[in-house]
């Protein structure tokens, strides 16, 4: 009777359905409903043959979506009637790759609650095993060599399963059913600790040696999921100072990993910082990012963790190894990227020993290969929402949907700083994890690897490269070597397109693109622009008074140069900053003194003129410390809006100089007035644009808008005046979004035949 009433459906699902235990879930759901048939991976999709009575199939199909595993994000592509094949059971078949790819590469996941409980259970087989995982947790992006996501296609292929693990892998009722990174102390990766020529093998012995070294105030390189961290005692100011000296990182803030403690895991975090509800939720999110949060006074943290700032970057342990280290150490650890500053995080033991050998006192290695690096993501509360500063392990590769369908696959080479790569085809765009600055050979090597890996993993070969219009960026030079057709996109057009593209805005938009410097259409260095229009059709309608940067690129690390530039431009005396006659002569003759409108450099000038930062050890130090002084909005200085000889409206920053150099007022008040003045200047430009062009949609893009004090005031002023405001939430506003913006801009231009 059952056979006579039997129906069958062929169900196709895509989305995040690989690396999240989706096929085992389908298997268990089918058995729960007495559905017969099969399931398999097919080049990124999951195909299901389901045979049962029609009402059962209806419920089964609906629950494939509604009851999916927590990490899965399935999308029902189709469910179509087919002829029954007469199956008497339900099975998982071997993966196929014989249809058009619809691949979704999963990011790396944190340690789930079930595995954490097992890690802490002395009776469990994987008690204190540093590489415990299941279908709902563990590494993904950093171990996948090719798709489909099966163990032979990962770096775990070199670890054959022991009989007990093989039994779990094949048991449909076990949460490790088809868990590809499956491992245990018998058959899985192992730890070794190296120090002063000695090697300590064995997980427990290596862990104990590492914790002992950290307790002595030493600096240890620890291999994690996406690369190495440099760890030291976060309460030991001497250890932190030593790390800073050895890594040549005197001021840049250091992230802190805190033990998981208390009912919600955040007891230690609350001892160090003031957390609001959203920040607390993000800290314990499966992404496990670094979250910038307000520091509390008189905490156990060393004062030199984040000098000159009122925030600290906190994160919780996300791998079993981190849980063991923090649990044994019992207090916070500095956990900064194991790299040469600006480069991608190091992944190989030999590279750490060669390049960081003089930085660290020892290394905790493991033998699970890392296929590609992935640094930690970073979030900050800006204008009342938590927004990404960096994407990486846990949330990248990041997929975005396009509001257009591309006619050919594109690869965007991104920016020079904070580089990411974007791959796009059809209506999909994939943005890589943070790569870094492309100044070093290793950064460029990783950039090329990621560009190739994305194409390989997603089964897409690009037909056109999109790159920055700057004539000498290394990623633009690489693009030329591919032999593929190129499309050059101006830096700030990409910024504007990224902000508009995230929200799929259709009506014309006024996008303020404020950042450091980027090559502009007129050959000058832009960075304070108001662009009107839409992707593929931007018109620069407003900017700031330009000034020359004495020393050019050196100004990014030497704010005093920007201060001299604005003072010389106006004929003002630059109080507190010595003038160099040779430099002034070069500036007068326009030698290595490019014109710029960059708000980022104007922030640098303000930091130097207020004596907050005159020499910076990292880009952005001056603006960050200037912001940290602010407590409340102040009376703004009005900046006149004038029309230049080309008809472009420009705001004149010159009235700010006297206020910034007024030593009769505290640096904090001057910083507050500076921020308020820029916020009101943006409002004035927006109001002028609305009167003349009728535009009411505003978007913000560029690294300056990572500044919460400025962006919050801008938001309040614009909303109070009736504007519609869009600030990116999925992509950073900084240069990490350039690759995404290049895709949006290129797609729009190609659609219009440009």
Steps between C-alpha positions, in 0.01 A plus 500: 500500500787737587662448158174581325473835681870577485604834353849625433667839484840617387597783735789739437631729774784747499624768739718402792445125483853364498722474803207544739374144543220546250509157333496318837209721599313405182575134572359519854198701390424246228510216750278693741236535225557152351608662173705280265758613245838667515693826547833617359711810446509625145752780438373716782135402494333214682278265300236287667288218357205467741237226471195481727133585507429852373401652838821361650705650219340838561600495868845360422572772242384779733712370789811487283491878540327556834691233696844545340812488721589831670795574272317412177334759278314285244312645204244288316586523131238257377280210604361314201303175462697208353436131451564290813817290484369243748749560781455299820713723722671838501875545451773758452663454163848606395533861393468594135626797303317457173272805496555875481668609826287665768770470762494669839833470682441504878712716731677359803275439799540536875495206743134406555349449846475121459868465416598745774313289756674190368838675511443559872366154581768273657297195397490596131733352243596849379551650846736797460568415136606826327342410164155378599221588252173379348270594212407822679848631574865502403712618207360524148637773265855466627519122446302458175721425202220448249126455483281308563573518869601142579789382716726395207473858373623653827828523687362225727553248220835410656334383824328163438212438739551251779230229540313693768495824298404308187206351689385848607544630146274226368237508776195696385395565860837646603560875479829418326324317217695615192693766699790556262763640747425214742796407723592362840821457704566166327473604136496880490741793511737551791676786677871564544666776699837633386726723704873563502571203278297251705181333378223381734258261335159384615190713542500529880875546534506764225205685652657498845829633365321776311297611803811495717685720252210746486494509880869597495414805290625351174362554148375189322390446141197268499369338182123529485238445230591763241855571606716592797426730793766662713397447862618654825357577842260794452554610862879509469602847378863387463399209275277730293779756470740227390254382235462856373876554486576173324213533251572869436144582598537775763144632509253306285237341727525130579205261514429312821351150527311442824403170663144380453347531847164546667150406393522673161880472471561874540594543865865567419407736216281704736791538742691679225242692299157658501287285270162592359253232392610498136871480581441215745296310239768545235779381729322166549380478138625192310718737296702573819642831373715758670261766630625847589338593832542783756774428754415510869740679737722305739481163325767228515604583142836662442470870415707455184245268334332792319692820587321828442167330432188440707408173331644152504452218253364192678422154369407165647684175428360342186710187448544210744870587526410855609255365759768277648763774512267760653353243737844398627642854509184627674534863394504709181766470235611745236416326170635703211557381144816300449636698208727777387285811539274554200555151359263203506519286810770229481383140470811281471731403790814557295387853406432587864840374608674684216311831507389527863786314666628819665149600611391187686648296783334177390247347263199273551460323166258239373518281191159569343591685178345843440413538134465880503510774767196658664546774760243580768202724409466831684182695583435842654190683616464791258190719484307265728567181300777245512680519168794301363844655496655182358348180362676170551487167680139433596323725247696471177491405220208743515231458239285788377222492242510738205195683371621421148608191309853517369560387145855386578687401817704781655786512748559825690857557621401740780704776661867534590429523875268266692478291187225250428419322174150462357378235256166558326289313248128485419337682796758399759808669642743338745734721703813338642621532857735787581835459324684814613716771347670408173835663571687174572578201276312263733186714491510498122556124496198439725295742287576294190429174685161623620411630153571154359347309792166679475469403136601142572273455803193648333563336163502833315761630255498875467486671162578855608707662777390816678770706671580842640572786264826577682773436240746327731319283755647148516157337461435715192838398358409136570170550320687598185701176509185285484442590136130544574301812409537766771264759637645779712285648776580814694547443871219724620258382232554152645441630853173661395390195301568271798275704730221528243540139386458359850154654514415452128394865478334596172433874532793745466704522817743752645793300635757661725832319453736616774824312560878523481603541138396343172590576140237735356374574151698825485827332601495639855455306822132503591357424841228753586257459213125522452401286201151524354334235287506124494752223423646555156396865492657707776540877493731673747295799619674600822835463674738687728763761443810315377841526660840355420651220708870566560673166461207328331440148635708570813214715628296189587746417781616856578197720579725804547539504122126546450506773765776683313312453175182671619694778672721569199193492276344785699819685588446425869766445762503132597518526877699229674633337182844586369521597135766341281630752241589228247161337540328836464700572184395163354141573595509840334630342180245216512774238541364182663213711633181372335169683527239336720148555629522209744310533826725232645800728452299792641443285811875440513562873483252558784671233713837666447379857551339402831823317596307173538714309247775652287672174400291187455620143521197380303265660250196643675665544840446877503129487406436215746658680794332825403163323505579340836519848659142587401217482752224723356415711194623859508428826319624444144726729304318599182690403188403712197370317193634664186509430125841444343606596148361173363160547661563240773372586847769480765500540877786711633662347807721805565283642785580184701869581534478779754268291717725193478809697605328684787699373798270688733246224439554135591586253228177315580280804433689573178455137392128521575461823302693350209268199481188715530627738231549219249158351579329837442706553183372170361145609584555833322623321186202264512255788540655683205481184287133452589417859402684480169462134400195384694681204655384375839685164524836514674759222532827502691817321389869514583708427806431837665149375575640232730517795740199466729508855633488650151261247347253517789480880469465473121220249539310712752534817293393339173205310645379810685503688168292236323767319301498123443837366614679175411813385683645158408437220750619184322819634344750733670489864390880491464709370211397141570181587309681621188498158331122472553453855373713427194264213414192721542652782295627269225169315477310826462738626233487174307121500515500849350753399236772730633 
